[in-house]
Amino acid sequence: MTWLLAALDPVDGDTAWGLIDLGIGMPAQGTFKLSELAGIVGPRKQPVMRDLYFQPTRTLSEYTCLAEQDGAIPD
């Protein structure tokens, strides 16, 4: 699963908007709660982790277009 956060609601600081890929071949833009991500535990008991080294090489629109074509977020 991958979430590309593009914006954060400054009022509640928890509602984010971006590109969401749940690994089922249907990535889409939408909203999600950071607090809900914090509660997810993976199959090896690993929590959702932030990739501190991710450097975007495309705009969110480009990532979305490619993800819709490929069924997954590239890079």
C-alpha positions as a Python dict, from the first residue, in 0.01 Angstrom:
ca = {
    (1, 'M'): (0, 0, 0),
    (2, 'T'): (119, 349, -83),
    (3, 'W'): (-10, 694, -3),
    (4, 'L'): (136, 1005, -166),
    (5, 'L'): (34, 1292, 58),
    (6, 'A'): (-20, 1616, -134),
    (7, 'A'): (-204, 1836, 118),
    (8, 'L'): (-297, 1839, 485),
    (9, 'D'): (-606, 2011, 626),
    (10, 'P'): (-465, 2291, 845),
    (11, 'V'): (-781, 2298, 1058),
    (12, 'D'): (-771, 1942, 1194),
    (13, 'G'): (-414, 1846, 1099),
    (14, 'D'): (-533, 1489, 1041),
    (15, 'T'): (-720, 1489, 710),
    (16, 'A'): (-485, 1447, 417),
    (17, 'W'): (-542, 1446, 42),
    (18, 'G'): (-333, 1268, -216),
    (19, 'L'): (-289, 959, -431),
    (20, 'I'): (-390, 633, -266),
    (21, 'D'): (-282, 286, -383),
    (22, 'L'): (-420, 5, -168),
    (23, 'G'): (-249, -260, -381),
    (24, 'I'): (-566, -382, -554),
    (25, 'G'): (-492, -227, -895),
    (26, 'M'): (-720, 75, -858),
    (27, 'P'): (-515, 376, -740),
    (28, 'A'): (-711, 700, -702),
    (29, 'Q'): (-689, 1047, -554),
    (30, 'G'): (-883, 1098, -234),
    (31, 'T'): (-876, 1185, 134),
    (32, 'F'): (-755, 982, 428),
    (33, 'K'): (-686, 1033, 797),
    (34, 'L'): (-330, 1018, 921),
    (35, 'S'): (-461, 880, 1250),
    (36, 'E'): (-610, 584, 1060),
    (37, 'L'): (-277, 516, 889),
    (38, 'A'): (-112, 507, 1231),
    (39, 'G'): (-344, 221, 1330),
    (40, 'I'): (-258, -3, 1032),
    (41, 'V'): (-32, -300, 1102),
    (42, 'G'): (108, -503, 816),
    (43, 'P'): (141, -881, 780),
    (44, 'R'): (478, -883, 958),
    (45, 'K'): (345, -667, 1243),
    (46, 'Q'): (506, -361, 1080),
    (47, 'P'): (332, -23, 1112),
    (48, 'V'): (291, 215, 820),
    (49, 'M'): (623, 390, 776),
    (50, 'R'): (712, 721, 621),
    (51, 'D'): (977, 706, 351),
    (52, 'L'): (1213, 979, 464),
    (53, 'Y'): (1414, 949, 142),
    (54, 'F'): (1132, 975, -113),
    (55, 'Q'): (1202, 1251, -363),
    (56, 'P'): (917, 1308, -610),
    (57, 'T'): (1024, 1316, -972),
    (58, 'R'): (679, 1394, -1114),
    (59, 'T'): (376, 1607, -1036),
    (60, 'L'): (86, 1444, -853),
    (61, 'S'): (-113, 1456, -1177),
    (62, 'E'): (162, 1265, -1357),
    (63, 'Y'): (181, 1006, -1078),
    (64, 'T'): (-199, 969, -1094),
    (65, 'C'): (-205, 926, -1472),
    (66, 'L'): (72, 664, -1464),
    (67, 'A'): (-87, 486, -1168),
    (68, 'E'): (-421, 466, -1350),
    (69, 'Q'): (-246, 320, -1658),
    (70, 'D'): (-27, 75, -1465),
    (71, 'G'): (-260, -10, -1176),
    (72, 'A'): (4, 101, -922),
    (73, 'I'): (200, 411, -824),
    (74, 'P'): (532, 411, -1012),
    (75, 'D'): (875, 475, -856),
}
